[in-house]
Amino acid sequence: DLVSDMMEALQVQAAEKGLTLQGAVDDGLPPVMMDVARVQRVVYNLVQNAIRHTPPDGTVLLEAQEESDAVRVDVAPRA
């Protein structure tokens, strides 16, 4: 839900800058215990920064994947 919510919230902002916003989530990701509001704020800020600093026609990838006993969320701008 975190990835899809961020994609929906920032899709227009990315498109206005000529960027593609992509999301990827590993299949079968386990539920995560977290402070939802704080994690959403952090990820939102990271994606906004990536949009701001990625050149036009670039891509911002938001990815969630299982890593050992945790879930890692990456925000990766690609020119």
PDB file of N, CA, C and O in Angstrom:
ATOM      1  N   ASP A   1       0.814  -1.198   0.000  1.00  0.00           N
ATOM      2  CA  ASP A   1       0.000   0.000   0.000  1.00  0.00           C
ATOM      3  C   ASP A   1       0.857   1.261   0.000  1.00  0.00           C
ATOM      4  O   ASP A   1       0.505   2.255  -0.636  1.00  0.00           O
ATOM      5  N   LEU A   2       1.973   1.221   0.709  1.00  0.00           N
ATOM      6  CA  LEU A   2       2.849   2.391   0.789  1.00  0.00           C
ATOM      7  C   LEU A   2       3.320   2.814  -0.598  1.00  0.00           C
ATOM      8  O   LEU A   2       3.262   3.995  -0.940  1.00  0.00           O
ATOM      9  N   VAL A   3       3.782   1.863  -1.392  1.00  0.00           N
ATOM     10  CA  VAL A   3       4.290   2.183  -2.731  1.00  0.00           C
ATOM     11  C   VAL A   3       3.162   2.700  -3.614  1.00  0.00           C
ATOM     12  O   VAL A   3       3.326   3.718  -4.285  1.00  0.00           O
ATOM     13  N   SER A   4       2.034   2.024  -3.626  1.00  0.00           N
ATOM     14  CA  SER A   4       0.944   2.471  -4.501  1.00  0.00           C
ATOM     15  C   SER A   4       0.390   3.824  -4.060  1.00  0.00           C
ATOM     16  O   SER A   4       0.014   4.638  -4.902  1.00  0.00           O
ATOM     17  N   ASP A   5       0.334   4.073  -2.756  1.00  0.00           N
ATOM     18  CA  ASP A   5      -0.126   5.376  -2.272  1.00  0.00           C
ATOM     19  C   ASP A   5       0.810   6.498  -2.720  1.00  0.00           C
ATOM     20  O   ASP A   5       0.351   7.565  -3.129  1.00  0.00           O
ATOM     21  N   MET A   6       2.112   6.261  -2.645  1.00  0.00           N
ATOM     22  CA  MET A   6       3.088   7.276  -3.071  1.00  0.00           C
ATOM     23  C   MET A   6       3.006   7.505  -4.577  1.00  0.00           C
ATOM     24  O   MET A   6       3.102   8.637  -5.051  1.00  0.00           O
ATOM     25  N   MET A   7       2.829   6.420  -5.317  1.00  0.00           N
ATOM     26  CA  MET A   7       2.719   6.541  -6.776  1.00  0.00           C
ATOM     27  C   MET A   7       1.515   7.416  -7.131  1.00  0.00           C
ATOM     28  O   MET A   7       1.608   8.305  -7.977  1.00  0.00           O
ATOM     29  N   GLU A   8       0.401   7.155  -6.482  1.00  0.00           N
ATOM     30  CA  GLU A   8      -0.816   7.910  -6.757  1.00  0.00           C
ATOM     31  C   GLU A   8      -0.668   9.369  -6.344  1.00  0.00           C
ATOM     32  O   GLU A   8      -1.084  10.269  -7.074  1.00  0.00           O
ATOM     33  N   ALA A   9      -0.079   9.603  -5.185  1.00  0.00           N
ATOM     34  CA  ALA A   9       0.037  10.964  -4.663  1.00  0.00           C
ATOM     35  C   ALA A   9       0.996  11.827  -5.472  1.00  0.00           C
ATOM     36  O   ALA A   9       0.810  13.041  -5.547  1.00  0.00           O
ATOM     37  N   LEU A  10       2.017  11.228  -6.080  1.00  0.00           N
ATOM     38  CA  LEU A  10       3.058  12.031  -6.736  1.00  0.00           C
ATOM     39  C   LEU A  10       3.112  11.862  -8.255  1.00  0.00           C
ATOM     40  O   LEU A  10       3.992  12.424  -8.907  1.00  0.00           O
ATOM     41  N   GLN A  11       2.187  11.100  -8.817  1.00  0.00           N
ATOM     42  CA  GLN A  11       2.187  10.866 -10.268  1.00  0.00           C
ATOM     43  C   GLN A  11       2.055  12.169 -11.062  1.00  0.00           C
ATOM     44  O   GLN A  11       2.770  12.367 -12.044  1.00  0.00           O
ATOM     45  N   VAL A  12       1.162  13.044 -10.650  1.00  0.00           N
ATOM     46  CA  VAL A  12       0.948  14.303 -11.373  1.00  0.00           C
ATOM     47  C   VAL A  12       2.195  15.176 -11.296  1.00  0.00           C
ATOM     48  O   VAL A  12       2.608  15.759 -12.299  1.00  0.00           O
ATOM     49  N   GLN A  13       2.798  15.269 -10.112  1.00  0.00           N
ATOM     50  CA  GLN A  13       4.006  16.079  -9.946  1.00  0.00           C
ATOM     51  C   GLN A  13       5.124  15.553 -10.842  1.00  0.00           C
ATOM     52  O   GLN A  13       5.848  16.343 -11.449  1.00  0.00           O
ATOM     53  N   ALA A  14       5.275  14.241 -10.935  1.00  0.00           N
ATOM     54  CA  ALA A  14       6.306  13.652 -11.790  1.00  0.00           C
ATOM     55  C   ALA A  14       5.999  13.945 -13.265  1.00  0.00           C
ATOM     56  O   ALA A  14       6.894  14.321 -14.022  1.00  0.00           O
ATOM     57  N   ALA A  15       4.764  13.777 -13.662  1.00  0.00           N
ATOM     58  CA  ALA A  15       4.382  14.002 -15.056  1.00  0.00           C
ATOM     59  C   ALA A  15       4.589  15.455 -15.460  1.00  0.00           C
ATOM     60  O   ALA A  15       5.002  15.732 -16.586  1.00  0.00           O
ATOM     61  N   GLU A  16       4.305  16.382 -14.553  1.00  0.00           N
ATOM     62  CA  GLU A  16       4.507  17.800 -14.855  1.00  0.00           C
ATOM     63  C   GLU A  16       5.972  18.114 -15.150  1.00  0.00           C
ATOM     64  O   GLU A  16       6.271  19.051 -15.890  1.00  0.00           O
ATOM     65  N   LYS A  17       6.874  17.341 -14.580  1.00  0.00           N
ATOM     66  CA  LYS A  17       8.300  17.541 -14.824  1.00  0.00           C
ATOM     67  C   LYS A  17       8.808  16.668 -15.970  1.00  0.00           C
ATOM     68  O   LYS A  17       9.993  16.707 -16.298  1.00  0.00           O
ATOM     69  N   GLY A  18       7.929  15.886 -16.575  1.00  0.00           N
ATOM     70  CA  GLY A  18       8.323  15.029 -17.688  1.00  0.00           C
ATOM     71  C   GLY A  18       9.014  13.759 -17.242  1.00  0.00           C
ATOM     72  O   GLY A  18       9.836  13.206 -17.973  1.00  0.00           O
ATOM     73  N   LEU A  19       8.687  13.292 -16.044  1.00  0.00           N
ATOM     74  CA  LEU A  19       9.314  12.095 -15.495  1.00  0.00           C
ATOM     75  C   LEU A  19       8.346  10.923 -15.473  1.00  0.00           C
ATOM     76  O   LEU A  19       7.128  11.100 -15.449  1.00  0.00           O
ATOM     77  N   THR A  20       8.906   9.740 -15.483  1.00  0.00           N
ATOM     78  CA  THR A  20       8.136   8.521 -15.292  1.00  0.00           C
ATOM     79  C   THR A  20       8.333   8.082 -13.853  1.00  0.00           C
ATOM     80  O   THR A  20       9.463   8.028 -13.367  1.00  0.00           O
ATOM     81  N   LEU A  21       7.255   7.773 -13.177  1.00  0.00           N
ATOM     82  CA  LEU A  21       7.301   7.274 -11.808  1.00  0.00           C
ATOM     83  C   LEU A  21       6.922   5.805 -11.862  1.00  0.00           C
ATOM     84  O   LEU A  21       5.822   5.457 -12.291  1.00  0.00           O
ATOM     85  N   GLN A  22       7.837   4.938 -11.424  1.00  0.00           N
ATOM     86  CA  GLN A  22       7.602   3.495 -11.463  1.00  0.00           C
ATOM     87  C   GLN A  22       7.656   2.920 -10.057  1.00  0.00           C
ATOM     88  O   GLN A  22       8.442   3.367  -9.222  1.00  0.00           O
ATOM     89  N   GLY A  23       6.822   1.938  -9.806  1.00  0.00           N
ATOM     90  CA  GLY A  23       6.814   1.257  -8.514  1.00  0.00           C
ATOM     91  C   GLY A  23       6.974  -0.228  -8.708  1.00  0.00           C
ATOM     92  O   GLY A  23       6.479  -0.794  -9.683  1.00  0.00           O
ATOM     93  N   ALA A  24       7.671  -0.863  -7.773  1.00  0.00           N
ATOM     94  CA  ALA A  24       7.862  -2.310  -7.820  1.00  0.00           C
ATOM     95  C   ALA A  24       7.843  -2.846  -6.386  1.00  0.00           C
ATOM     96  O   ALA A  24       8.488  -2.300  -5.491  1.00  0.00           O
ATOM     97  N   VAL A  25       7.092  -3.919  -6.197  1.00  0.00           N
ATOM     98  CA  VAL A  25       6.988  -4.539  -4.880  1.00  0.00           C
ATOM     99  C   VAL A  25       7.189  -6.044  -5.060  1.00  0.00           C
ATOM    100  O   VAL A  25       6.538  -6.668  -5.898  1.00  0.00           O
ATOM    101  N   ASP A  26       8.099  -6.625  -4.263  1.00  0.00           N
ATOM    102  CA  ASP A  26       8.302  -8.070  -4.302  1.00  0.00           C
ATOM    103  C   ASP A  26       6.995  -8.784  -4.002  1.00  0.00           C
ATOM    104  O   ASP A  26       6.244  -8.368  -3.120  1.00  0.00           O
ATOM    105  N   ASP A  27       6.723  -9.855  -4.732  1.00  0.00           N
ATOM    106  CA  ASP A  27       5.546 -10.684  -4.452  1.00  0.00           C
ATOM    107  C   ASP A  27       5.695 -11.329  -3.086  1.00  0.00           C
ATOM    108  O   ASP A  27       6.791 -11.736  -2.700  1.00  0.00           O
ATOM    109  N   GLY A  28       4.597 -11.419  -2.359  1.00  0.00           N
ATOM    110  CA  GLY A  28       4.599 -12.100  -1.082  1.00  0.00           C
ATOM    111  C   GLY A  28       5.296 -11.355   0.037  1.00  0.00           C
ATOM    112  O   GLY A  28       5.738 -11.970   1.007  1.00  0.00           O
ATOM    113  N   LEU A  29       5.400 -10.044  -0.081  1.00  0.00           N
ATOM    114  CA  LEU A  29       6.030  -9.254   0.963  1.00  0.00           C
ATOM    115  C   LEU A  29       5.237  -9.413   2.258  1.00  0.00           C
ATOM    116  O   LEU A  29       4.009  -9.319   2.237  1.00  0.00           O
ATOM    117  N   PRO A  30       5.909  -9.650   3.386  1.00  0.00           N
ATOM    118  CA  PRO A  30       5.177  -9.826   4.638  1.00  0.00           C
ATOM    119  C   PRO A  30       4.656  -8.490   5.164  1.00  0.00           C
ATOM    120  O   PRO A  30       5.175  -7.434   4.802  1.00  0.00           O
ATOM    121  N   PRO A  31       3.637  -8.533   6.012  1.00  0.00           N
ATOM    122  CA  PRO A  31       3.172  -7.294   6.659  1.00  0.00           C
ATOM    123  C   PRO A  31       4.297  -6.702   7.504  1.00  0.00           C
ATOM    124  O   PRO A  31       5.131  -7.432   8.039  1.00  0.00           O
ATOM    125  N   VAL A  32       4.314  -5.380   7.617  1.00  0.00           N
ATOM    126  CA  VAL A  32       5.382  -4.695   8.344  1.00  0.00           C
ATOM    127  C   VAL A  32       4.778  -3.878   9.472  1.00  0.00           C
ATOM    128  O   VAL A  32       3.833  -3.118   9.264  1.00  0.00           O
ATOM    129  N   MET A  33       5.324  -4.038  10.657  1.00  0.00           N
ATOM    130  CA  MET A  33       4.922  -3.218  11.794  1.00  0.00           C
ATOM    131  C   MET A  33       5.725  -1.918  11.721  1.00  0.00           C
ATOM    132  O   MET A  33       6.955  -1.940  11.740  1.00  0.00           O
ATOM    133  N   MET A  34       5.015  -0.780  11.636  1.00  0.00           N
ATOM    134  CA  MET A  34       5.712   0.499  11.515  1.00  0.00           C
ATOM    135  C   MET A  34       4.786   1.627  11.933  1.00  0.00           C
ATOM    136  O   MET A  34       3.574   1.457  12.063  1.00  0.00           O
ATOM    137  N   ASP A  35       5.392   2.771  12.137  1.00  0.00           N
ATOM    138  CA  ASP A  35       4.644   3.998  12.361  1.00  0.00           C
ATOM    139  C   ASP A  35       4.282   4.506  10.966  1.00  0.00           C
ATOM    140  O   ASP A  35       5.084   5.179  10.319  1.00  0.00           O
ATOM    141  N   VAL A  36       3.097   4.190  10.514  1.00  0.00           N
ATOM    142  CA  VAL A  36       2.685   4.444   9.132  1.00  0.00           C
ATOM    143  C   VAL A  36       2.853   5.910   8.748  1.00  0.00           C
ATOM    144  O   VAL A  36       3.418   6.207   7.696  1.00  0.00           O
ATOM    145  N   ALA A  37       2.377   6.820   9.571  1.00  0.00           N
ATOM    146  CA  ALA A  37       2.431   8.245   9.232  1.00  0.00           C
ATOM    147  C   ALA A  37       3.881   8.712   9.052  1.00  0.00           C
ATOM    148  O   ALA A  37       4.177   9.458   8.118  1.00  0.00           O
ATOM    149  N   ARG A  38       4.768   8.287   9.924  1.00  0.00           N
ATOM    150  CA  ARG A  38       6.164   8.724   9.821  1.00  0.00           C
ATOM    151  C   ARG A  38       6.864   8.119   8.613  1.00  0.00           C
ATOM    152  O   ARG A  38       7.613   8.804   7.917  1.00  0.00           O
ATOM    153  N   VAL A  39       6.623   6.845   8.364  1.00  0.00           N
ATOM    154  CA  VAL A  39       7.249   6.202   7.211  1.00  0.00           C
ATOM    155  C   VAL A  39       6.709   6.812   5.923  1.00  0.00           C
ATOM    156  O   VAL A  39       7.474   7.049   4.988  1.00  0.00           O
ATOM    157  N   GLN A  40       5.411   7.067   5.857  1.00  0.00           N
ATOM    158  CA  GLN A  40       4.846   7.715   4.671  1.00  0.00           C
ATOM    159  C   GLN A  40       5.482   9.081   4.443  1.00  0.00           C
ATOM    160  O   GLN A  40       5.798   9.436   3.307  1.00  0.00           O
ATOM    161  N   ARG A  41       5.670   9.841   5.503  1.00  0.00           N
ATOM    162  CA  ARG A  41       6.273  11.170   5.374  1.00  0.00           C
ATOM    163  C   ARG A  41       7.696  11.072   4.841  1.00  0.00           C
ATOM    164  O   ARG A  41       8.082  11.844   3.963  1.00  0.00           O
ATOM    165  N   VAL A  42       8.478  10.133   5.361  1.00  0.00           N
ATOM    166  CA  VAL A  42       9.865   9.967   4.915  1.00  0.00           C
ATOM    167  C   VAL A  42       9.912   9.564   3.439  1.00  0.00           C
ATOM    168  O   VAL A  42      10.654  10.151   2.651  1.00  0.00           O
ATOM    169  N   VAL A  43       9.119   8.563   3.078  1.00  0.00           N
ATOM    170  CA  VAL A  43       9.123   8.098   1.686  1.00  0.00           C
ATOM    171  C   VAL A  43       8.606   9.189   0.760  1.00  0.00           C
ATOM    172  O   VAL A  43       9.147   9.374  -0.330  1.00  0.00           O
ATOM    173  N   TYR A  44       7.578   9.910   1.167  1.00  0.00           N
ATOM    174  CA  TYR A  44       7.040  11.019   0.366  1.00  0.00           C
ATOM    175  C   TYR A  44       8.135  12.059   0.112  1.00  0.00           C
ATOM    176  O   TYR A  44       8.311  12.517  -1.017  1.00  0.00           O
ATOM    177  N   ASN A  45       8.865  12.425   1.159  1.00  0.00           N
ATOM    178  CA  ASN A  45       9.940  13.407   1.009  1.00  0.00           C
ATOM    179  C   ASN A  45      11.041  12.895   0.093  1.00  0.00           C
ATOM    180  O   ASN A  45      11.566  13.654  -0.722  1.00  0.00           O
ATOM    181  N   LEU A  46      11.399  11.625   0.211  1.00  0.00           N
ATOM    182  CA  LEU A  46      12.441  11.053  -0.653  1.00  0.00           C
ATOM    183  C   LEU A  46      12.012  11.060  -2.123  1.00  0.00           C
ATOM    184  O   LEU A  46      12.803  11.398  -3.004  1.00  0.00           O
ATOM    185  N   VAL A  47      10.770  10.689  -2.376  1.00  0.00           N
ATOM    186  CA  VAL A  47      10.285  10.673  -3.762  1.00  0.00           C
ATOM    187  C   VAL A  47      10.189  12.097  -4.296  1.00  0.00           C
ATOM    188  O   VAL A  47      10.557  12.347  -5.444  1.00  0.00           O
ATOM    189  N   GLN A  48       9.705  13.030  -3.487  1.00  0.00           N
ATOM    190  CA  GLN A  48       9.654  14.434  -3.919  1.00  0.00           C
ATOM    191  C   GLN A  48      11.050  14.949  -4.267  1.00  0.00           C
ATOM    192  O   GLN A  48      11.225  15.618  -5.285  1.00  0.00           O
ATOM    193  N   ASN A  49      12.035  14.647  -3.440  1.00  0.00           N
ATOM    194  CA  ASN A  49      13.410  15.073  -3.723  1.00  0.00           C
ATOM    195  C   ASN A  49      13.928  14.440  -5.001  1.00  0.00           C
ATOM    196  O   ASN A  49      14.600  15.100  -5.794  1.00  0.00           O
ATOM    197  N   ALA A  50      13.622  13.173  -5.207  1.00  0.00           N
ATOM    198  CA  ALA A  50      14.052  12.502  -6.436  1.00  0.00           C
ATOM    199  C   ALA A  50      13.409  13.150  -7.652  1.00  0.00           C
ATOM    200  O   ALA A  50      14.068  13.337  -8.675  1.00  0.00           O
ATOM    201  N   ILE A  51      12.133  13.495  -7.554  1.00  0.00           N
ATOM    202  CA  ILE A  51      11.452  14.179  -8.659  1.00  0.00           C
ATOM    203  C   ILE A  51      12.108  15.533  -8.913  1.00  0.00           C
ATOM    204  O   ILE A  51      12.342  15.914 -10.060  1.00  0.00           O
ATOM    205  N   ARG A  52      12.394  16.239  -7.858  1.00  0.00           N
ATOM    206  CA  ARG A  52      12.981  17.573  -7.976  1.00  0.00           C
ATOM    207  C   ARG A  52      14.363  17.529  -8.641  1.00  0.00           C
ATOM    208  O   ARG A  52      14.711  18.442  -9.389  1.00  0.00           O
ATOM    209  N   HIS A  53      15.146  16.490  -8.381  1.00  0.00           N
ATOM    210  CA  HIS A  53      16.543  16.460  -8.827  1.00  0.00           C
ATOM    211  C   HIS A  53      16.818  15.526 -10.001  1.00  0.00           C
ATOM    212  O   HIS A  53      17.968  15.390 -10.419  1.00  0.00           O
ATOM    213  N   THR A  54      15.791  14.885 -10.537  1.00  0.00           N
ATOM    214  CA  THR A  54      15.966  14.022 -11.705  1.00  0.00           C
ATOM    215  C   THR A  54      15.724  14.854 -12.963  1.00  0.00           C
ATOM    216  O   THR A  54      14.726  15.568 -13.057  1.00  0.00           O
ATOM    217  N   PRO A  55      16.641  14.759 -13.931  1.00  0.00           N
ATOM    218  CA  PRO A  55      16.455  15.525 -15.173  1.00  0.00           C
ATOM    219  C   PRO A  55      15.194  15.091 -15.920  1.00  0.00           C
ATOM    220  O   PRO A  55      14.756  13.947 -15.796  1.00  0.00           O
ATOM    221  N   PRO A  56      14.609  16.019 -16.703  1.00  0.00           N
ATOM    222  CA  PRO A  56      13.428  15.676 -17.507  1.00  0.00           C
ATOM    223  C   PRO A  56      13.683  14.425 -18.348  1.00  0.00           C
ATOM    224  O   PRO A  56      14.815  14.150 -18.745  1.00  0.00           O
ATOM    225  N   ASP A  57      12.630  13.685 -18.609  1.00  0.00           N
ATOM    226  CA  ASP A  57      12.655  12.415 -19.343  1.00  0.00           C
ATOM    227  C   ASP A  57      13.300  11.290 -18.546  1.00  0.00           C
ATOM    228  O   ASP A  57      13.546  10.212 -19.086  1.00  0.00           O
ATOM    229  N   GLY A  58      13.577  11.531 -17.261  1.00  0.00           N
ATOM    230  CA  GLY A  58      14.133  10.493 -16.400  1.00  0.00           C
ATOM    231  C   GLY A  58      13.033   9.678 -15.749  1.00  0.00           C
ATOM    232  O   GLY A  58      11.848   9.853 -16.032  1.00  0.00           O
ATOM    233  N   THR A  59      13.452   8.792 -14.880  1.00  0.00           N
ATOM    234  CA  THR A  59      12.543   7.894 -14.169  1.00  0.00           C
ATOM    235  C   THR A  59      12.887   7.902 -12.692  1.00  0.00           C
ATOM    236  O   THR A  59      14.059   7.954 -12.321  1.00  0.00           O
ATOM    237  N   VAL A  60      11.877   7.850 -11.862  1.00  0.00           N
ATOM    238  CA  VAL A  60      12.072   7.665 -10.428  1.00  0.00           C
ATOM    239  C   VAL A  60      11.444   6.321 -10.083  1.00  0.00           C
ATOM    240  O   VAL A  60      10.253   6.104 -10.305  1.00  0.00           O
ATOM    241  N   LEU A  61      12.263   5.418  -9.535  1.00  0.00           N
ATOM    242  CA  LEU A  61      11.810   4.080  -9.175  1.00  0.00           C
ATOM    243  C   LEU A  61      11.618   4.007  -7.674  1.00  0.00           C
ATOM    244  O   LEU A  61      12.519   4.350  -6.909  1.00  0.00           O
ATOM    245  N   LEU A  62      10.454   3.564  -7.255  1.00  0.00           N
ATOM    246  CA  LEU A  62      10.124   3.327  -5.849  1.00  0.00           C
ATOM    247  C   LEU A  62       9.922   1.828  -5.718  1.00  0.00           C
ATOM    248  O   LEU A  62       9.014   1.259  -6.325  1.00  0.00           O
ATOM    249  N   GLU A  63      10.775   1.190  -4.920  1.00  0.00           N
ATOM    250  CA  GLU A  63      10.789  -0.264  -4.856  1.00  0.00           C
ATOM    251  C   GLU A  63      10.790  -0.749  -3.408  1.00  0.00           C
ATOM    252  O   GLU A  63      11.492  -0.195  -2.562  1.00  0.00           O
ATOM    253  N   ALA A  64       9.999  -1.786  -3.128  1.00  0.00           N
ATOM    254  CA  ALA A  64       9.982  -2.414  -1.808  1.00  0.00           C
ATOM    255  C   ALA A  64      10.324  -3.885  -1.988  1.00  0.00           C
ATOM    256  O   ALA A  64       9.751  -4.577  -2.830  1.00  0.00           O
ATOM    257  N   GLN A  65      11.276  -4.350  -1.173  1.00  0.00           N
ATOM    258  CA  GLN A  65      11.679  -5.747  -1.272  1.00  0.00           C
ATOM    259  C   GLN A  65      12.074  -6.292   0.094  1.00  0.00           C
ATOM    260  O   GLN A  65      12.512  -5.557   0.979  1.00  0.00           O
ATOM    261  N   GLU A  66      11.906  -7.594   0.236  1.00  0.00           N
ATOM    262  CA  GLU A  66      12.264  -8.247   1.491  1.00  0.00           C
ATOM    263  C   GLU A  66      13.773  -8.415   1.544  1.00  0.00           C
ATOM    264  O   GLU A  66      14.410  -8.780   0.556  1.00  0.00           O
ATOM    265  N   GLU A  67      14.331  -8.142   2.718  1.00  0.00           N
ATOM    266  CA  GLU A  67      15.770  -8.283   2.919  1.00  0.00           C
ATOM    267  C   GLU A  67      15.992  -8.848   4.314  1.00  0.00           C
ATOM    268  O   GLU A  67      15.768  -8.159   5.309  1.00  0.00           O
ATOM    269  N   SER A  68      16.428 -10.092   4.390  1.00  0.00           N
ATOM    270  CA  SER A  68      16.603 -10.805   5.660  1.00  0.00           C
ATOM    271  C   SER A  68      15.296 -10.767   6.444  1.00  0.00           C
ATOM    272  O   SER A  68      14.285 -11.303   5.989  1.00  0.00           O
ATOM    273  N   ASP A  69      15.308 -10.139   7.616  1.00  0.00           N
ATOM    274  CA  ASP A  69      14.101 -10.080   8.431  1.00  0.00           C
ATOM    275  C   ASP A  69      13.473  -8.689   8.413  1.00  0.00           C
ATOM    276  O   ASP A  69      12.836  -8.273   9.381  1.00  0.00           O
ATOM    277  N   ALA A  70      13.658  -7.976   7.303  1.00  0.00           N
ATOM    278  CA  ALA A  70      13.142  -6.615   7.174  1.00  0.00           C
ATOM    279  C   ALA A  70      12.613  -6.400   5.754  1.00  0.00           C
ATOM    280  O   ALA A  70      12.762  -7.253   4.880  1.00  0.00           O
ATOM    281  N   VAL A  71      12.001  -5.256   5.555  1.00  0.00           N
ATOM    282  CA  VAL A  71      11.585  -4.834   4.223  1.00  0.00           C
ATOM    283  C   VAL A  71      12.323  -3.539   3.920  1.00  0.00           C
ATOM    284  O   VAL A  71      12.294  -2.597   4.711  1.00  0.00           O
ATOM    285  N   ARG A  72      12.981  -3.499   2.773  1.00  0.00           N
ATOM    286  CA  ARG A  72      13.740  -2.323   2.368  1.00  0.00           C
ATOM    287  C   ARG A  72      12.963  -1.579   1.287  1.00  0.00           C
ATOM    288  O   ARG A  72      12.446  -2.184   0.348  1.00  0.00           O
ATOM    289  N   VAL A  73      12.889  -0.265   1.432  1.00  0.00           N
ATOM    290  CA  VAL A  73      12.250   0.589   0.431  1.00  0.00           C
ATOM    291  C   VAL A  73      13.325   1.475  -0.169  1.00  0.00           C
ATOM    292  O   VAL A  73      14.016   2.201   0.545  1.00  0.00           O
ATOM    293  N   ASP A  74      13.462   1.411  -1.488  1.00  0.00           N
ATOM    294  CA  ASP A  74      14.452   2.212  -2.207  1.00  0.00           C
ATOM    295  C   ASP A  74      13.749   3.252  -3.065  1.00  0.00           C
ATOM    296  O   ASP A  74      12.699   2.984  -3.649  1.00  0.00           O
ATOM    297  N   VAL A  75      14.331   4.425  -3.136  1.00  0.00           N
ATOM    298  CA  VAL A  75      13.910   5.469  -4.075  1.00  0.00           C
ATOM    299  C   VAL A  75      15.126   5.748  -4.935  1.00  0.00           C
ATOM    300  O   VAL A  75      16.143   6.228  -4.435  1.00  0.00           O
ATOM    301  N   ALA A  76      15.034   5.453  -6.218  1.00  0.00           N
ATOM    302  CA  ALA A  76      16.188   5.552  -7.098  1.00  0.00           C
ATOM    303  C   ALA A  76      15.868   6.379  -8.331  1.00  0.00           C
ATOM    304  O   ALA A  76      15.101   5.946  -9.191  1.00  0.00           O
ATOM    305  N   PRO A  77      16.461   7.588  -8.421  1.00  0.00           N
ATOM    306  CA  PRO A  77      16.280   8.371  -9.657  1.00  0.00           C
ATOM    307  C   PRO A  77      17.171   7.803 -10.763  1.00  0.00           C
ATOM    308  O   PRO A  77      18.297   7.373 -10.512  1.00  0.00           O
ATOM    309  N   ARG A  78      16.654   7.809 -11.970  1.00  0.00           N
ATOM    310  CA  ARG A  78      17.424   7.327 -13.121  1.00  0.00           C
ATOM    311  C   ARG A  78      17.255   8.327 -14.246  1.00  0.00           C
ATOM    312  O   ARG A  78      16.141   8.621 -14.677  1.00  0.00           O
ATOM    313  N   ALA A  79      18.363   8.835 -14.706  1.00  0.00           N
ATOM    314  CA  ALA A  79      18.329   9.826 -15.792  1.00  0.00           C
ATOM    315  C   ALA A  79      18.089   9.173 -17.116  1.00  0.00           C
ATOM    316  O   ALA A  79      18.030   9.854 -18.139  1.00  0.00           O
TER     317      ALA A  79
END
